[in-house]
Amino acid sequence: MKIEALKALLEDMTIEEKVGQTIQLSADFFSDQSEDITGPMNEMAMTEKKKYQVGSVLGLSGAKETIDLQKEFMEKNRQHIPLLFMADIIHGDHTIFPIPLGLGATWNPEAIKLTAEISAKEAAAQGLHVTFSPMVDLVRDPRWGRVMEATGEDKLLNKRYARAFVEGYQGEDLKNDLTKLAACVKHFAGYGAPRGGRDYNSVDLNENTLREHYLPAYQEGIDAGAKLVMTAFNTIDNIPATGNKGLMRDVLRDEMGFDGVLISDWGAIGELVPHGVAEDNRAAAKQAITAGVDIEMMSAAYSEHLVDLVKQDDSLATLLNESVWNILRLKNDLGLFEQPYRGADEETESQSVFSTDNKQAALTVAEQSIVLLENNGVLPLNKEDRIVLTGQRRDSNDILGAWSWKGDLSKTETLKEAMSKTVGSENLSVIDDATFLEGQYSFFMDDIRLADTVVVAIGESSEMSGEAASRTNIKLPENQLVLLRELKKLNKKVVAVLFNGRPLDLSDVIPLVDGLVEAWFPGTMGAQAITNVLFGKVNPSGKLPMSFPRSIGQIPLTYNEDSTGRPLTDEKRGEKYFSRYLDTENTALYPFGFGRSYTRFEYAGCTLSKQTMSADDVLTVSVTIKNTGEVEGLETVQLYIRDKVAEVVRPVKELIDFKQVTLTAGESKTVSFEITEAQLRYTHADNTVSSDAGTFLIGVGTDSRVSLSESFVLEKE
């Protein structure tokens, strides 16, 4: 629709119709079982007439279902304005990829872009228009349940992934490419930093930290063209984000340049009341529309009060027009006025959903996401060896993880099934973990005696992470630790495979195992991916996107901690009055960027193209990587930097670039990075972003423990 026609449409709308566009209902409201939604209809201040004026629907999919509802809705809507269909397509639609934290472990933005493309293709064929993804919240606290939906603790990684997700979902021609979805960057802002790691809790971030570490990934998603942004549940500066005018209008709209649709999270406008910043839903509605929230998701503030508020206040009428214009533009950008059914097509749906090609992609990405944490000469396994498989997760298809909305567990292979195809029944014995826990070995003594290796599948269930699944104890469940202790007594090689949605405290695990494989929740093809890694068909290449603590007492823990006035150095390790713990190391058990391989990589000859650079220069850092092992491997080469003296306290090191290189056994390659002045900028005390002249330390290595052994000077006029 041409802009002139869109403006005429807006001018023709009544206040009631405009308010309708700002309301999002769940699919239940359009169910045939109307008697089942009488209560929710009342709670949402909804009537049959108002229902056919709303602008969007949450949680409906399926080509036939979306086409039927769109047709019915447009027939009953006076101006025949099409609905937007939205859903949480987080790490796959029907074909489920690793959880986002696992995707983060690939260190491969192109792989993430591919998962978004496939997710969009499957969802669009079912009639969906918008996905509530990517979640770009930076996370430093693994107690938070939604850490599984994040891509880690580092702003550079999160920026690269934010762009990859948005570009994958939306493509280059959203209006005409019917296999694409509009992306929604969430949750603005700071949702990943709740106090105590407890979901929905308040957030306490100083403005410099917010701007320097948390806002960049949102900005990258916006710069990539994301059509929507979702508000967060939490507070910023003790004001709930959903009613925070300074955050939403001054920062998001004016500073960051976002001009798309701002949608609340589920019920977040109504939650301004229990937050204690609005007396009732009427006040909440006024506060949210003033802050610039265009769509209210599943609370009744706009539905019940916005019409009256607008009629009484011309300034609110102007704000309402702005919101409705944003919504109509989004529908126009998707081409819905010309093609209200968009990509929905039953035949395309049958071909696109859960296809062989999609599952192959899910397998490849899952293989890349797996991180080898420990290997005391036991991996890879030999398929001719005798193997015992045990553990609580050995025969479970609960490997998709939270937010796998359309994932079908009945079509998800278990580790037992995948390993059986590789090893064969004659060499694989599957034993219930209760056998070991209860000491009832006698029936299986021959299997255990003849076994070369015990593989134990352990970790969390999918319900133990995700929204509203925060934990104070991030160790393995006690019965699983007991199992590992019993297995240790057998004097067999033990390989543990971890299924989990967060970094865990594994300090008790390491002494009990010879091999430790971090599989996350790996998705539809996860069991086969794990098997391929265990038996060496695939050389593990994943790297941690978050630090794993030695103790929960270290949390929040991050590799790029700020410099302190009393840093603990190796020379001062035996002294007391430094920034340290009495009962454990300061460092992570497994640091950011860590991940082992079945081969070895040797770094040598880090060189700089110059020792001094100006603001217009490009400085090249080169390092030689050699595969000194016996098999081909992929290494993620990481470049870290430290601003030695700055206006505000800066991190001890920061990731500023990374590259992946594949080397055959014995092969060497030179990997080079270019550093520009723009990469040296940071947020100053007055919130401006610039670089300072001075000395910078740099280092290149396999993870964040790299020594910053080289330096250069930035000169500025």
WOTALIN-V335124 format. One line per field, one symbol per residue. ss: DSSP state (2 for helix, 1 for strand, 0 for the rest). psi: psi as a letter, one per 20 degrees, with the letter a starting at -180 (. if undefined). A space follows every 10 residues. Layout:
ss = ???
psi = ???
//
This chain:
ss = 0022222222 2200222222 2011112222 0002222222 2220000222 2000011100 0022222222 2222220000 0001111000 0100010002 2222000022 2222222222 2222200001 1000100000 0000222220 0000222222 2222222222 0000000000 0111111100 2221222000 0010002222 2222222222 2220000111 1000110011 2220222222 2222200000 1110000000 2222200000 2222222222 2000111000 2222222222 2202222222 2222222222 2220000000 0000022222 2200022222 2222222220 1111100000 0000001111 0000000000 0000000022 2000222222 2220000111 0022222000 0222222222 0011111110 0222000000 0000000222 2222222200 0011111110 0000002222 0000111100 0000022222 2222000000 0000000100 0222000000 0100000002 2200000000 0000000001 0000010000 1111111100 0111000111 1111111000 0011111111 1110000000 1001111111 1110000111 1111112222 0110000011 0001111111 1000000001 1111100
psi = pqhghgghgg hiqrgghghh hjppqrhhij qhmhhijggh gghjlqrhgh hkirhqppjp rpggghgggg ggghhipgjl pqqppqrnng lqegoprqqh hghhihknhh gggghhgggg ggghhjjqhp pmqqojpppj oihphjhhir jaiphgghgg hggggghggh aimhgiojjr qpqoprpoqj hjlqpjjpqj rrpnpqhggg hhhhhhhggg hghijphqqp qqhrqpkjpp hhkngggggg gggggikpkb poqqrojhgh ihghhjipha hghggggghh ijohppolrj gghhihgggh hiohhhhghg hgghggghhg hghikhhhmh icjpphghgh hhplrghghg ghgghhghip pogqnljhqq qpiirppppa qhjhkpjmjh rqkmgjpohi joqrhggghh hggqhhippo pphhghhjkm hghjhggghi qhqppporbq rhiirapklq qhokrqqhhh hgghhghhii kqppppppoq jrpqojhigg iiqhqoooib oiagkhghgg ghghjjhppp jqqpiqqpqh qhiipppqhl qqqrimqorh hjhirglrnr qhjrqhrqgo rpiqprrjaq pppqlpqqhq ipqrhirppp pqqpppojbi qqqppopppq qpohprhrpr qhqppirqqp ppprpiqqqp pqqpprhhij qrprhjjqor rqqappqqqp aiaijqpnir qrpppq.
//
